[in-house]
Amino acid sequence: MATVPSDFYKLKEQQIQQYLHDSIQVPPELRQNVLVTTLDKLYNWSRRSSMWPLLFGLACCAIEMIATAASRYDMARFGMEVMRPSPRQSDLMIVSGTVTKKMIPAIVRIYNQMAEPRYVVAMGACASGGGPFKEGYNVVSGVDKYIPVDVYVPGCPPTPEALIYGMMKLHEKIERQSIATVPWYQEGFSGYVPVPRLGPDIFDPRQVELIKEHTLQATREAAQAAQAAEPTKAAGPAQLSDKARARIEEAKRRLAAKRGG
Ligand code: SF4
C-alpha cells in the first residue's frame, strides 16, 4: 500500500497558500479538506493555467517561439503546449515576427475572430516597434498601433527564456483582474477592432477624421503658399491662348448666325 510522504501535507499547504481567502480562516482540523477562496482567484487561476495560444508566426521570432514549445523549454508546464489552429479556440495571440502592411489586415481580422477574454503578446523588436525595419516602406511600426498588446517581449529575437518570462508576466496580469470589472462582461462592450485598409499607404479607419483634417489643412496651406508666391496669377482669371480665343469667337459667330436664321 502506498504511503503518504512525510512532507506531503506541508507541501500541499504551501501550494494552496496563494488561493486561500484573505480574511476567512479555516479551522486547523479542516484545513486538509476545506479551502475557502474568492471567485476571482478561482476564475483567474483557471484562465491563466490553460491559455491556448494561436498557431501563428510571422518571421524569424517564430522559430524561437517554436523552440519554446518544444521539449527543451516546454510550455506544457503552463498548460499551453498545444498551439490551436483556429482563432475561435485560442485566447492568446503571440505576434512573433515582422508585421508588414500587407499582413496587418489579416492579423486584425484574426484578432477579431478570437473570443473574449483574449490576450496579445508582442514578441521581439519587430512586433513591438518595427525593429530593424522601423520606418521601412512596408513595415508597421509595432502591432500595438492596431490591436491592444498586453505584454512586450524585447529582443531580436527574444530567447525562449524571455518568452517564458513574458508568459509569467501575462499570468501576473491575469491574476490582477477581477470578474466584476473585466471589460468583456460589461454591458455594451465590444472589443471589435476596425480592419485597416491597404491603400497607397495603409491606414486605420479609426483615424479617418484625423487624416481628413490633416489632408484638408495641407491642401489649404499649399494653396495659400502658391497664392503668396504669385499673387496676380493666382488672384486673376486664367489667361487664354490665341487658339482658344479664336475658337470661342468662332462659336459665338455660329450661335449668332443660328439665332439670326
Ligand atoms: S525581432 Fe529580429 S528576430 Fe524577430 S522577426 Fe524581427 S528581425 Fe527577426
Boltz pocket constraint, residues with backbone or C-beta under 6 A from the ligand:
constraints:
  - pocket:
      binder: B
      contacts: [[A, 59], [A, 60], [A, 61], [A, 62], [A, 96], [A, 97], [A, 98], [A, 123], [A, 124], [A, 125], [A, 126], [A, 127], [A, 131], [A, 132], [A, 155], [A, 156], [A, 157], [A, 158]]
      max_distance: 6.0
